[in-house]
């Protein structure tokens, strides 16, 4: 099969199209003939040598795919409610940039009715991540306020739509007026241009001084201290990436007085059972929203797999709104 390999760590140009054996599904896994592969920020980090795949995982990049189930053991299929020939999308720990990919059956979901492979491939990584962090770890409730840092990223467009669908007020930050408008078009109630506005001031103004209940943070670094300032009592910050650096200095007094929680997670190394529980929650509570059109995938660009380097260059430029997808 063809697969996109990381020939050496470095710039996008190190990605190349190579030949690999078709993987063989182990117990509990399904073999998927891939129609499309989603691109995510961790793929860029892996290409640069900053995010090694978990032990025992394919060295190929790619954390989400969509395609057709071609093989798998009967027990795994029965447990997942899937069958050979079904169209699925799947979260994987690696190996997604390839014409065939194996995935734990528990991490496979049916393609929502009417969705293309391109649309379906844009779902798993962001939807698993947002559900796990905003709703499980962040405990976002109806009537609360969510601040999404980076509202036009793949994670951001998903968080905006899901939080709105579940009855939260959404404030999103973005780096231009056009991107702020895109956040509003996706359902954010408020959008803050972080290059010309102070999100702390704006968050307090929008909430009449109360502060926000949950922050979804993909920046970390100096942002954490500012996020602590704009949290309401019993507020929660959930850190899912550290694009702004790994070190933060915060006002611990505010954490004490307001009973704040600062938490975070990485999804990739978690167990199949953990990810399977997220998949079941998504299938029950989110997949109907996708089928109804209440929540929708946001695709910025697609690239042929042979042009994966161009796709990575676009992601690093931060000019995209939504997802970037490879096609096979």
Secondary structure as UniProt FT lines:
FT   STRAND          2..6
FT   HELIX           12..14
FT   STRAND          15..19
FT   TURN            27..28
FT   STRAND          29..39
FT   HELIX           41..47
FT   TURN            48..49
FT   TURN            55..56
FT   STRAND          64..72
FT   HELIX           74..80
FT   TURN            84..85
FT   STRAND          87..91
FT   STRAND          100..104
FT   HELIX           105..107
FT   STRAND          108..110
FT   TURN            113..114
FT   HELIX           117..121
FT   TURN            122..123
FT   HELIX           124..130
FT   HELIX           131..137
FT   TURN            142..143
FT   STRAND          145..148
FT   TURN            151..152
FT   HELIX           154..165
FT   TURN            166..167
FT   STRAND          169..174
FT   HELIX           177..186
FT   STRAND          190..193
FT   TURN            194..196
FT   HELIX           199..206
FT   TURN            207..209
FT   STRAND          212..217
FT   TURN            221..222
FT   HELIX           223..229
FT   STRAND          231..239
FT   TURN            243..244
FT   HELIX           252..258
FT   STRAND          261..264
FT   TURN            268..269
FT   HELIX           272..285
FT   HELIX           287..292
FT   STRAND          299..304
FT   HELIX           305..307
FT   HELIX           308..317
FT   STRAND          323..327
//
